[in-house]
Structures are given as C-alpha cells and as structure tokens.
Amino acid sequence: MKAVEDMLPQDRFLRIHRSYISKEIIHIPDGYLPTFRQFLETRSMEKR
C-alpha cells in the first residue's frame, strides 16, 4: 500500500486510513481526522 501511496500526487490524494486508497465512502479514524480536515481546508482556500 505504501508503494502505491508514494506514486500518487500528494496534492490530490491523502491517506485517511491504513487500508484504503480509493474513491469509496469510508469512515475516517480519529487519528487521521485532523490531517484530513487540514487537507480539505487548504484545498478549499485555493479554489476561492
């Protein structure tokens, strides 16, 4: 999984679970939530 993650563009993909990299709707564990929120806030500010 790590090798695949390293190949993806970091500005478009964020790992939010140890076992998933996909377009599926999944639960975001508490440990990944702060990073995920920051990722979303950064991208939403860029589009304004």
mmCIF entry with sequence, helices, sheets and N, C-alpha, C, O atoms, coordinates in Angstrom:
data_MODEL
# 
_entry.id   MODEL 
# 
_entity.id                         1 
_entity.type                       polymer 
_entity.pdbx_number_of_molecules   1 
# 
_entity_poly.entity_id                      1 
_entity_poly.type                           'polypeptide(L)' 
_entity_poly.nstd_linkage                   no 
_entity_poly.nstd_monomer                   no 
_entity_poly.pdbx_seq_one_letter_code       MKAVEDMLPQDRFLRIHRSYISKEIIHIPDGYLPTFRQFLETRSMEKR 
_entity_poly.pdbx_seq_one_letter_code_can   MKAVEDMLPQDRFLRIHRSYISKEIIHIPDGYLPTFRQFLETRSMEKR 
_entity_poly.pdbx_strand_id                 A 
# 
loop_
_entity_poly_seq.entity_id 
_entity_poly_seq.num 
_entity_poly_seq.mon_id 
_entity_poly_seq.hetero 
1 1  MET n 
1 2  LYS n 
1 3  ALA n 
1 4  VAL n 
1 5  GLU n 
1 6  ASP n 
1 7  MET n 
1 8  LEU n 
1 9  PRO n 
1 10 GLN n 
1 11 ASP n 
1 12 ARG n 
1 13 PHE n 
1 14 LEU n 
1 15 ARG n 
1 16 ILE n 
1 17 HIS n 
1 18 ARG n 
1 19 SER n 
1 20 TYR n 
1 21 ILE n 
1 22 SER n 
1 23 LYS n 
1 24 GLU n 
1 25 ILE n 
1 26 ILE n 
1 27 HIS n 
1 28 ILE n 
1 29 PRO n 
1 30 ASP n 
1 31 GLY n 
1 32 TYR n 
1 33 LEU n 
1 34 PRO n 
1 35 THR n 
1 36 PHE n 
1 37 ARG n 
1 38 GLN n 
1 39 PHE n 
1 40 LEU n 
1 41 GLU n 
1 42 THR n 
1 43 ARG n 
1 44 SER n 
1 45 MET n 
1 46 GLU n 
1 47 LYS n 
1 48 ARG n 
# 
_struct_asym.id          A 
_struct_asym.entity_id   1 
# 
loop_
_struct_conf.conf_type_id 
_struct_conf.id 
_struct_conf.pdbx_PDB_helix_id 
_struct_conf.beg_label_comp_id 
_struct_conf.beg_label_asym_id 
_struct_conf.beg_label_seq_id 
_struct_conf.pdbx_beg_PDB_ins_code 
_struct_conf.end_label_comp_id 
_struct_conf.end_label_asym_id 
_struct_conf.end_label_seq_id 
_struct_conf.pdbx_end_PDB_ins_code 
_struct_conf.beg_auth_comp_id 
_struct_conf.beg_auth_asym_id 
_struct_conf.beg_auth_seq_id 
_struct_conf.end_auth_comp_id 
_struct_conf.end_auth_asym_id 
_struct_conf.end_auth_seq_id 
_struct_conf.pdbx_PDB_helix_class 
_struct_conf.details 
_struct_conf.pdbx_PDB_helix_length 
HELX_P HELX_P1 AA1 LYS A 2  ? MET A 7  ? LYS A 2  MET A 7  1 ? 6  
HELX_P HELX_P2 AA2 LEU A 33 ? GLU A 46 ? LEU A 33 GLU A 46 1 ? 14 
# 
_struct_conf_type.id          HELX_P 
_struct_conf_type.criteria    ? 
_struct_conf_type.reference   ? 
# 
loop_
_atom_site.group_PDB 
_atom_site.id 
_atom_site.type_symbol 
_atom_site.label_atom_id 
_atom_site.label_alt_id 
_atom_site.label_comp_id 
_atom_site.label_asym_id 
_atom_site.label_entity_id 
_atom_site.label_seq_id 
_atom_site.pdbx_PDB_ins_code 
_atom_site.Cartn_x 
_atom_site.Cartn_y 
_atom_site.Cartn_z 
_atom_site.occupancy 
_atom_site.B_iso_or_equiv 
_atom_site.pdbx_formal_charge 
_atom_site.auth_seq_id 
_atom_site.auth_comp_id 
_atom_site.auth_asym_id 
_atom_site.auth_atom_id 
_atom_site.pdbx_PDB_model_num 
ATOM 1   N N  . MET A 1 1  ? 0.821   -1.182 0.000  1.00 0.00 ? 1  MET A N  1 
ATOM 2   C CA . MET A 1 1  ? 0.000   0.000  0.000  1.00 0.00 ? 1  MET A CA 1 
ATOM 3   C C  . MET A 1 1  ? 0.876   1.261  0.000  1.00 0.00 ? 1  MET A C  1 
ATOM 4   O O  . MET A 1 1  ? 0.564   2.238  -0.682 1.00 0.00 ? 1  MET A O  1 
ATOM 5   N N  . LYS A 1 2  ? 1.955   1.233  0.757  1.00 0.00 ? 2  LYS A N  1 
ATOM 6   C CA . LYS A 1 2  ? 2.845   2.394  0.841  1.00 0.00 ? 2  LYS A CA 1 
ATOM 7   C C  . LYS A 1 2  ? 3.438   2.730  -0.519 1.00 0.00 ? 2  LYS A C  1 
ATOM 8   O O  . LYS A 1 2  ? 3.562   3.907  -0.857 1.00 0.00 ? 2  LYS A O  1 
ATOM 9   N N  . ALA A 1 3  ? 3.808   1.727  -1.307 1.00 0.00 ? 3  ALA A N  1 
ATOM 10  C CA . ALA A 1 3  ? 4.384   1.964  -2.629 1.00 0.00 ? 3  ALA A CA 1 
ATOM 11  C C  . ALA A 1 3  ? 3.378   2.658  -3.546 1.00 0.00 ? 3  ALA A C  1 
ATOM 12  O O  . ALA A 1 3  ? 3.738   3.564  -4.299 1.00 0.00 ? 3  ALA A O  1 
ATOM 13  N N  . VAL A 1 4  ? 2.127   2.235  -3.480 1.00 0.00 ? 4  VAL A N  1 
ATOM 14  C CA . VAL A 1 4  ? 1.079   2.873  -4.284 1.00 0.00 ? 4  VAL A CA 1 
ATOM 15  C C  . VAL A 1 4  ? 0.857   4.305  -3.806 1.00 0.00 ? 4  VAL A C  1 
ATOM 16  O O  . VAL A 1 4  ? 0.744   5.221  -4.620 1.00 0.00 ? 4  VAL A O  1 
ATOM 17  N N  . GLU A 1 5  ? 0.798   4.494  -2.525 1.00 0.00 ? 5  GLU A N  1 
ATOM 18  C CA . GLU A 1 5  ? 0.608   5.830  -1.961 1.00 0.00 ? 5  GLU A CA 1 
ATOM 19  C C  . GLU A 1 5  ? 1.718   6.774  -2.415 1.00 0.00 ? 5  GLU A C  1 
ATOM 20  O O  . GLU A 1 5  ? 1.451   7.933  -2.731 1.00 0.00 ? 5  GLU A O  1 
ATOM 21  N N  . ASP A 1 6  ? 2.947   6.297  -2.451 1.00 0.00 ? 6  ASP A N  1 
ATOM 22  C CA . ASP A 1 6  ? 4.085   7.125  -2.855 1.00 0.00 ? 6  ASP A CA 1 
ATOM 23  C C  . ASP A 1 6  ? 4.010   7.529  -4.325 1.00 0.00 ? 6  ASP A C  1 
ATOM 24  O O  . ASP A 1 6  ? 4.584   8.548  -4.709 1.00 0.00 ? 6  ASP A O  1 
ATOM 25  N N  . MET A 1 7  ? 3.318   6.754  -5.152 1.00 0.00 ? 7  MET A N  1 
ATOM 26  C CA . MET A 1 7  ? 3.198   7.068  -6.574 1.00 0.00 ? 7  MET A CA 1 
ATOM 27  C C  . MET A 1 7  ? 2.100   8.100  -6.864 1.00 0.00 ? 7  MET A C  1 
ATOM 28  O O  . MET A 1 7  ? 2.106   8.723  -7.925 1.00 0.00 ? 7  MET A O  1 
ATOM 29  N N  . LEU A 1 8  ? 1.176   8.280  -5.944 1.00 0.00 ? 8  LEU A N  1 
ATOM 30  C CA . LEU A 1 8  ? 0.059   9.202  -6.159 1.00 0.00 ? 8  LEU A CA 1 
ATOM 31  C C  . LEU A 1 8  ? 0.484   10.643 -5.895 1.00 0.00 ? 8  LEU A C  1 
ATOM 32  O O  . LEU A 1 8  ? 1.305   10.887 -5.010 1.00 0.00 ? 8  LEU A O  1 
ATOM 33  N N  . PRO A 1 9  ? -0.063  11.607 -6.650 1.00 0.00 ? 9  PRO A N  1 
ATOM 34  C CA . PRO A 1 9  ? 0.278   13.012 -6.405 1.00 0.00 ? 9  PRO A CA 1 
ATOM 35  C C  . PRO A 1 9  ? -0.241  13.460 -5.038 1.00 0.00 ? 9  PRO A C  1 
ATOM 36  O O  . PRO A 1 9  ? -1.434  13.348 -4.754 1.00 0.00 ? 9  PRO A O  1 
ATOM 37  N N  . GLN A 1 10 ? 0.645   13.959 -4.209 1.00 0.00 ? 10 GLN A N  1 
ATOM 38  C CA . GLN A 1 10 ? 0.284   14.315 -2.836 1.00 0.00 ? 10 GLN A CA 1 
ATOM 39  C C  . GLN A 1 10 ? -0.681  15.482 -2.748 1.00 0.00 ? 10 GLN A C  1 
ATOM 40  O O  . GLN A 1 10 ? -1.361  15.636 -1.734 1.00 0.00 ? 10 GLN A O  1 
ATOM 41  N N  . ASP A 1 11 ? -0.758  16.303 -3.779 1.00 0.00 ? 11 ASP A N  1 
ATOM 42  C CA . ASP A 1 11 ? -1.693  17.427 -3.741 1.00 0.00 ? 11 ASP A CA 1 
ATOM 43  C C  . ASP A 1 11 ? -3.114  17.009 -4.105 1.00 0.00 ? 11 ASP A C  1 
ATOM 44  O O  . ASP A 1 11 ? -4.041  17.811 -3.988 1.00 0.00 ? 11 ASP A O  1 
ATOM 45  N N  . ARG A 1 12 ? -3.297  15.756 -4.549 1.00 0.00 ? 12 ARG A N  1 
ATOM 46  C CA . ARG A 1 12 ? -4.627  15.281 -4.938 1.00 0.00 ? 12 ARG A CA 1 
ATOM 47  C C  . ARG A 1 12 ? -5.112  14.088 -4.129 1.00 0.00 ? 12 ARG A C  1 
ATOM 48  O O  . ARG A 1 12 ? -6.299  13.764 -4.162 1.00 0.00 ? 12 ARG A O  1 
ATOM 49  N N  . PHE A 1 13 ? -4.215  13.432 -3.405 1.00 0.00 ? 13 PHE A N  1 
ATOM 50  C CA . PHE A 1 13 ? -4.573  12.243 -2.630 1.00 0.00 ? 13 PHE A CA 1 
ATOM 51  C C  . PHE A 1 13 ? -4.059  12.374 -1.214 1.00 0.00 ? 13 PHE A C  1 
ATOM 52  O O  . PHE A 1 13 ? -2.965  12.888 -0.979 1.00 0.00 ? 13 PHE A O  1 
ATOM 53  N N  . LEU A 1 14 ? -4.853  11.908 -0.284 1.00 0.00 ? 14 LEU A N  1 
ATOM 54  C CA . LEU A 1 14 ? -4.477  11.909 1.129  1.00 0.00 ? 14 LEU A CA 1 
ATOM 55  C C  . LEU A 1 14 ? -4.880  10.577 1.717  1.00 0.00 ? 14 LEU A C  1 
ATOM 56  O O  . LEU A 1 14 ? -6.021  10.140 1.564  1.00 0.00 ? 14 LEU A O  1 
ATOM 57  N N  . ARG A 1 15 ? -3.956  9.939  2.382  1.00 0.00 ? 15 ARG A N  1 
ATOM 58  C CA . ARG A 1 15 ? -4.287  8.681  3.037  1.00 0.00 ? 15 ARG A CA 1 
ATOM 59  C C  . ARG A 1 15 ? -5.068  8.982  4.298  1.00 0.00 ? 15 ARG A C  1 
ATOM 60  O O  . ARG A 1 15 ? -4.609  9.735  5.157  1.00 0.00 ? 15 ARG A O  1 
ATOM 61  N N  . ILE A 1 16 ? -6.256  8.389  4.410  1.00 0.00 ? 16 ILE A N  1 
ATOM 62  C CA . ILE A 1 16 ? -7.113  8.650  5.569  1.00 0.00 ? 16 ILE A CA 1 
ATOM 63  C C  . ILE A 1 16 ? -7.408  7.382  6.357  1.00 0.00 ? 16 ILE A C  1 
ATOM 64  O O  . ILE A 1 16 ? -8.183  7.398  7.314  1.00 0.00 ? 16 ILE A O  1 
ATOM 65  N N  . HIS A 1 17 ? -6.791  6.299  5.950  1.00 0.00 ? 17 HIS A N  1 
ATOM 66  C CA . HIS A 1 17 ? -6.978  5.030  6.642  1.00 0.00 ? 17 HIS A CA 1 
ATOM 67  C C  . HIS A 1 17 ? -5.804  4.138  6.278  1.00 0.00 ? 17 HIS A C  1 
ATOM 68  O O  . HIS A 1 17 ? -5.272  4.249  5.174  1.00 0.00 ? 17 HIS A O  1 
ATOM 69  N N  . ARG A 1 18 ? -5.394  3.270  7.163  1.00 0.00 ? 18 ARG A N  1 
ATOM 70  C CA . ARG A 1 18 ? -4.250  2.397  6.887  1.00 0.00 ? 18 ARG A CA 1 
ATOM 71  C C  . ARG A 1 18 ? -4.489  1.457  5.724  1.00 0.00 ? 18 ARG A C  1 
ATOM 72  O O  . ARG A 1 18 ? -3.537  1.054  5.056  1.00 0.00 ? 18 ARG A O  1 
ATOM 73  N N  . SER A 1 19 ? -5.736  1.098  5.467  1.00 0.00 ? 19 SER A N  1 
ATOM 74  C CA . SER A 1 19 ? -6.031  0.050  4.495  1.00 0.00 ? 19 SER A CA 1 
ATOM 75  C C  . SER A 1 19 ? -6.707  0.527  3.215  1.00 0.00 ? 19 SER A C  1 
ATOM 76  O O  . SER A 1 19 ? -6.987  -0.288 2.337  1.00 0.00 ? 19 SER A O  1 
ATOM 77  N N  . TYR A 1 20 ? -6.972  1.805  3.087  1.00 0.00 ? 20 TYR A N  1 
ATOM 78  C CA . TYR A 1 20 ? -7.734  2.270  1.931  1.00 0.00 ? 20 TYR A CA 1 
ATOM 79  C C  . TYR A 1 20 ? -7.045  3.402  1.183  1.00 0.00 ? 20 TYR A C  1 
ATOM 80  O O  . TYR A 1 20 ? -6.521  4.332  1.797  1.00 0.00 ? 20 TYR A O  1 
ATOM 81  N N  . ILE A 1 21 ? -7.047  3.322  -0.115 1.00 0.00 ? 21 ILE A N  1 
ATOM 82  C CA . ILE A 1 21 ? -6.785  4.445  -1.010 1.00 0.00 ? 21 ILE A CA 1 
ATOM 83  C C  . ILE A 1 21 ? -7.799  4.242  -2.132 1.00 0.00 ? 21 ILE A C  1 
ATOM 84  O O  . ILE A 1 21 ? -7.562  3.447  -3.041 1.00 0.00 ? 21 ILE A O  1 
ATOM 85  N N  . SER A 1 22 ? -8.907  4.939  -2.078 1.00 0.00 ? 22 SER A N  1 
ATOM 86  C CA . SER A 1 22 ? -9.940  4.734  -3.101 1.00 0.00 ? 22 SER A CA 1 
ATOM 87  C C  . SER A 1 22 ? -10.900 5.906  -3.111 1.00 0.00 ? 22 SER A C  1 
ATOM 88  O O  . SER A 1 22 ? -10.765 6.853  -2.336 1.00 0.00 ? 22 SER A O  1 
ATOM 89  N N  . LYS A 1 23 ? -11.866 5.823  -3.998 1.00 0.00 ? 23 LYS A N  1 
ATOM 90  C CA . LYS A 1 23 ? -12.906 6.836  -4.093 1.00 0.00 ? 23 LYS A CA 1 
ATOM 91  C C  . LYS A 1 23 ? -14.162 6.404  -3.341 1.00 0.00 ? 23 LYS A C  1 
ATOM 92  O O  . LYS A 1 23 ? -15.203 7.049  -3.461 1.00 0.00 ? 23 LYS A O  1 
ATOM 93  N N  . GLU A 1 24 ? -14.080 5.339  -2.581 1.00 0.00 ? 24 GLU A N  1 
ATOM 94  C CA . GLU A 1 24 ? -15.217 4.851  -1.809 1.00 0.00 ? 24 GLU A CA 1 
ATOM 95  C C  . GLU A 1 24 ? -15.464 5.747  -0.602 1.00 0.00 ? 24 GLU A C  1 
ATOM 96  O O  . GLU A 1 24 ? -14.545 6.403  -0.111 1.00 0.00 ? 24 GLU A O  1 
ATOM 97  N N  . ILE A 1 25 ? -16.683 5.773  -0.135 1.00 0.00 ? 25 ILE A N  1 
ATOM 98  C CA . ILE A 1 25 ? -17.002 6.482  1.106  1.00 0.00 ? 25 ILE A CA 1 
ATOM 99  C C  . ILE A 1 25 ? -16.622 5.571  2.262  1.00 0.00 ? 25 ILE A C  1 
ATOM 100 O O  . ILE A 1 25 ? -17.134 4.457  2.381  1.00 0.00 ? 25 ILE A O  1 
ATOM 101 N N  . ILE A 1 26 ? -15.724 6.048  3.110  1.00 0.00 ? 26 ILE A N  1 
ATOM 102 C CA . ILE A 1 26 ? -15.254 5.241  4.233  1.00 0.00 ? 26 ILE A CA 1 
ATOM 103 C C  . ILE A 1 26 ? -15.221 6.092  5.501  1.00 0.00 ? 26 ILE A C  1 
ATOM 104 O O  . ILE A 1 26 ? -15.242 7.321  5.443  1.00 0.00 ? 26 ILE A O  1 
ATOM 105 N N  . HIS A 1 27 ? -15.170 5.430  6.616  1.00 0.00 ? 27 HIS A N  1 
ATOM 106 C CA . HIS A 1 27 ? -15.035 6.089  7.916  1.00 0.00 ? 27 HIS A CA 1 
ATOM 107 C C  . HIS A 1 27 ? -13.613 6.615  8.048  1.00 0.00 ? 27 HIS A C  1 
ATOM 108 O O  . HIS A 1 27 ? -12.658 5.920  7.701  1.00 0.00 ? 27 HIS A O  1 
ATOM 109 N N  . ILE A 1 28 ? -13.466 7.834  8.548  1.00 0.00 ? 28 ILE A N  1 
ATOM 110 C CA . ILE A 1 28 ? -12.139 8.415  8.793  1.00 0.00 ? 28 ILE A CA 1 
ATOM 111 C C  . ILE A 1 28 ? -11.837 8.260  10.273 1.00 0.00 ? 28 ILE A C  1 
ATOM 112 O O  . ILE A 1 28 ? -12.503 8.879  11.103 1.00 0.00 ? 28 ILE A O  1 
ATOM 113 N N  . PRO A 1 29 ? -10.841 7.443  10.625 1.00 0.00 ? 29 PRO A N  1 
ATOM 114 C CA . PRO A 1 29 ? -10.498 7.240  12.035 1.00 0.00 ? 29 PRO A CA 1 
ATOM 115 C C  . PRO A 1 29 ? -10.041 8.539  12.696 1.00 0.00 ? 29 PRO A C  1 
ATOM 116 O O  . PRO A 1 29 ? -9.522  9.432  12.026 1.00 0.00 ? 29 PRO A O  1 
ATOM 117 N N  . ASP A 1 30 ? -10.232 8.638  13.988 1.00 0.00 ? 30 ASP A N  1 
ATOM 118 C CA . ASP A 1 30 ? -9.879  9.841  14.746 1.00 0.00 ? 30 ASP A CA 1 
ATOM 119 C C  . ASP A 1 30 ? -8.428  10.261 14.542 1.00 0.00 ? 30 ASP A C  1 
ATOM 120 O O  . ASP A 1 30 ? -8.134  11.456 14.508 1.00 0.00 ? 30 ASP A O  1 
ATOM 121 N N  . GLY A 1 31 ? -7.524  9.309  14.407 1.00 0.00 ? 31 GLY A N  1 
ATOM 122 C CA . GLY A 1 31 ? -6.108  9.632  14.244 1.00 0.00 ? 31 GLY A CA 1 
ATOM 123 C C  . GLY A 1 31 ? -5.788  10.342 12.937 1.00 0.00 ? 31 GLY A C  1 
ATOM 124 O O  . GLY A 1 31 ? -4.788  11.055 12.857 1.00 0.00 ? 31 GLY A O  1 
ATOM 125 N N  . TYR A 1 32 ? -6.609  10.162 11.919 1.00 0.00 ? 32 TYR A N  1 
ATOM 126 C CA . TYR A 1 32 ? -6.404  10.792 10.618 1.00 0.00 ? 32 TYR A CA 1 
ATOM 127 C C  . TYR A 1 32 ? -7.248  12.052 10.437 1.00 0.00 ? 32 TYR A C  1 
ATOM 128 O O  . TYR A 1 32 ? -7.013  12.814 9.499  1.00 0.00 ? 32 TYR A O  1 
ATOM 129 N N  . LEU A 1 33 ? -8.215  12.284 11.305 1.00 0.00 ? 33 LEU A N  1 
ATOM 130 C CA . LEU A 1 33 ? -9.178  13.368 11.131 1.00 0.00 ? 33 LEU A CA 1 
ATOM 131 C C  . LEU A 1 33 ? -8.547  14.763 11.112 1.00 0.00 ? 33 LEU A C  1 
ATOM 132 O O  . LEU A 1 33 ? -8.897  15.545 10.228 1.00 0.00 ? 33 LEU A O  1 
ATOM 133 N N  . PRO A 1 34 ? -7.646  15.125 12.020 1.00 0.00 ? 34 PRO A N  1 
ATOM 134 C CA . PRO A 1 34 ? -7.046  16.464 11.955 1.00 0.00 ? 34 PRO A CA 1 
ATOM 135 C C  . PRO A 1 34 ? -6.299  16.713 10.640 1.00 0.00 ? 34 PRO A C  1 
ATOM 136 O O  . PRO A 1 34 ? -6.413  17.793 10.061 1.00 0.00 ? 34 PRO A O  1 
ATOM 137 N N  . THR A 1 35 ? -5.548  15.734 10.174 1.00 0.00 ? 35 THR A N  1 
ATOM 138 C CA . THR A 1 35 ? -4.823  15.876 8.914  1.00 0.00 ? 35 THR A CA 1 
ATOM 139 C C  . THR A 1 35 ? -5.795  16.003 7.750  1.00 0.00 ? 35 THR A C  1 
ATOM 140 O O  . THR A 1 35 ? -5.570  16.795 6.835  1.00 0.00 ? 35 THR A O  1 
ATOM 141 N N  . PHE A 1 36 ? -6.865  15.232 7.779  1.00 0.00 ? 36 PHE A N  1 
ATOM 142 C CA . PHE A 1 36 ? -7.866  15.281 6.719  1.00 0.00 ? 36 PHE A CA 1 
ATOM 143 C C  . PHE A 1 36 ? -8.555  16.644 6.683  1.00 0.00 ? 36 PHE A C  1 
ATOM 144 O O  . PHE A 1 36 ? -8.741  17.217 5.610  1.00 0.00 ? 36 PHE A O  1 
ATOM 145 N N  . ARG A 1 37 ? -8.929  17.154 7.833  1.00 0.00 ? 37 ARG A N  1 
ATOM 146 C CA . ARG A 1 37 ? -9.570  18.479 7.886  1.00 0.00 ? 37 ARG A CA 1 
ATOM 147 C C  . ARG A 1 37 ? -8.638  19.563 7.358  1.00 0.00 ? 37 ARG A C  1 
ATOM 148 O O  . ARG A 1 37 ? -9.070  20.447 6.618  1.00 0.00 ? 37 ARG A O  1 
ATOM 149 N N  . GLN A 1 38 ? -7.373  19.499 7.732  1.00 0.00 ? 38 GLN A N  1 
ATOM 150 C CA . GLN A 1 38 ? -6.398  20.478 7.248  1.00 0.00 ? 38 GLN A CA 1 
ATOM 151 C C  . GLN A 1 38 ? -6.242  20.368 5.729  1.00 0.00 ? 38 GLN A C  1 
ATOM 152 O O  . GLN A 1 38 ? -6.150  21.384 5.041  1.00 0.00 ? 38 GLN A O  1 
ATOM 153 N N  . PHE A 1 39 ? -6.213  19.158 5.212  1.00 0.00 ? 39 PHE A N  1 
ATOM 154 C CA . PHE A 1 39 ? -6.126  18.916 3.774  1.00 0.00 ? 39 PHE A CA 1 
ATOM 155 C C  . PHE A 1 39 ? -7.303  19.582 3.067  1.00 0.00 ? 39 PHE A C  1 
ATOM 156 O O  . PHE A 1 39 ? -7.113  20.260 2.057  1.00 0.00 ? 39 PHE A O  1 
ATOM 157 N N  . LEU A 1 40 ? -8.509  19.397 3.582  1.00 0.00 ? 40 LEU A N  1 
ATOM 158 C CA . LEU A 1 40 ? -9.698  19.990 2.971  1.00 0.00 ? 40 LEU A CA 1 
ATOM 159 C C  . LEU A 1 40 ? -9.686  21.513 3.062  1.00 0.00 ? 40 LEU A C  1 
ATOM 160 O O  . LEU A 1 40 ? -10.019 22.194 2.092  1.00 0.00 ? 40 LEU A O  1 
ATOM 161 N N  . GLU A 1 41 ? -9.308  22.048 4.210  1.00 0.00 ? 41 GLU A N  1 
ATOM 162 C CA . GLU A 1 41 ? -9.272  23.498 4.383  1.00 0.00 ? 41 GLU A CA 1 
ATOM 163 C C  . GLU A 1 41 ? -8.276  24.144 3.437  1.00 0.00 ? 41 GLU A C  1 
ATOM 164 O O  . GLU A 1 41 ? -8.558  25.199 2.868  1.00 0.00 ? 41 GLU A O  1 
ATOM 165 N N  . THR A 1 42 ? -7.131  23.535 3.263  1.00 0.00 ? 42 THR A N  1 
ATOM 166 C CA . THR A 1 42 ? -6.116  24.055 2.363  1.00 0.00 ? 42 THR A CA 1 
ATOM 167 C C  . THR A 1 42 ? -6.615  24.083 0.925  1.00 0.00 ? 42 THR A C  1 
ATOM 168 O O  . THR A 1 42 ? -6.405  25.060 0.207  1.00 0.00 ? 42 THR A O  1 
ATOM 169 N N  . ARG A 1 43 ? -7.271  23.012 0.512  1.00 0.00 ? 43 ARG A N  1 
ATOM 170 C CA . ARG A 1 43 ? -7.768  22.942 -0.867 1.00 0.00 ? 43 ARG A CA 1 
ATOM 171 C C  . ARG A 1 43 ? -8.938  23.869 -1.092 1.00 0.00 ? 43 ARG A C  1 
ATOM 172 O O  . ARG A 1 43 ? -9.054  24.453 -2.169 1.00 0.00 ? 43 ARG A O  1 
ATOM 173 N N  . SER A 1 44 ? -9.813  24.026 -0.108 1.00 0.00 ? 44 SER A N  1 
ATOM 174 C CA . SER A 1 44 ? -10.970 24.901 -0.302 1.00 0.00 ? 44 SER A CA 1 
ATOM 175 C C  . SER A 1 44 ? -10.534 26.360 -0.367 1.00 0.00 ? 44 SER A C  1 
ATOM 176 O O  . SER A 1 44 ? -11.175 27.151 -1.060 1.00 0.00 ? 44 SER A O  1 
ATOM 177 N N  . MET A 1 45 ? -9.471  26.742 0.326  1.00 0.00 ? 45 MET A N  1 
ATOM 178 C CA . MET A 1 45 ? -8.962  28.106 0.269  1.00 0.00 ? 45 MET A CA 1 
ATOM 179 C C  . MET A 1 45 ? -8.323  28.381 -1.084 1.00 0.00 ? 45 MET A C  1 
ATOM 180 O O  . MET A 1 45 ? -8.401  29.507 -1.576 1.00 0.00 ? 45 MET A O  1 
ATOM 181 N N  . GLU A 1 46 ? -7.689  27.378 -1.703 1.00 0.00 ? 46 GLU A N  1 
ATOM 182 C CA . GLU A 1 46 ? -7.047  27.557 -3.004 1.00 0.00 ? 46 GLU A CA 1 
ATOM 183 C C  . GLU A 1 46 ? -8.067  27.840 -4.097 1.00 0.00 ? 46 GLU A C  1 
ATOM 184 O O  . GLU A 1 46 ? -7.755  28.536 -5.064 1.00 0.00 ? 46 GLU A O  1 
ATOM 185 N N  . LYS A 1 47 ? -9.269  27.317 -3.963 1.00 0.00 ? 47 LYS A N  1 
ATOM 186 C CA . LYS A 1 47 ? -10.284 27.456 -5.001 1.00 0.00 ? 47 LYS A CA 1 
ATOM 187 C C  . LYS A 1 47 ? -11.068 28.759 -4.891 1.00 0.00 ? 47 LYS A C  1 
ATOM 188 O O  . LYS A 1 47 ? -11.837 29.082 -5.796 1.00 0.00 ? 47 LYS A O  1 
ATOM 189 N N  . ARG A 1 48 ? -10.899 29.500 -3.831 1.00 0.00 ? 48 ARG A N  1 
ATOM 190 C CA . ARG A 1 48 ? -11.654 30.751 -3.641 1.00 0.00 ? 48 ARG A CA 1 
ATOM 191 C C  . ARG A 1 48 ? -11.032 31.876 -4.417 1.00 0.00 ? 48 ARG A C  1 
ATOM 192 O O  . ARG A 1 48 ? -11.530 33.002 -4.379 1.00 0.00 ? 48 ARG A O  1 
# 
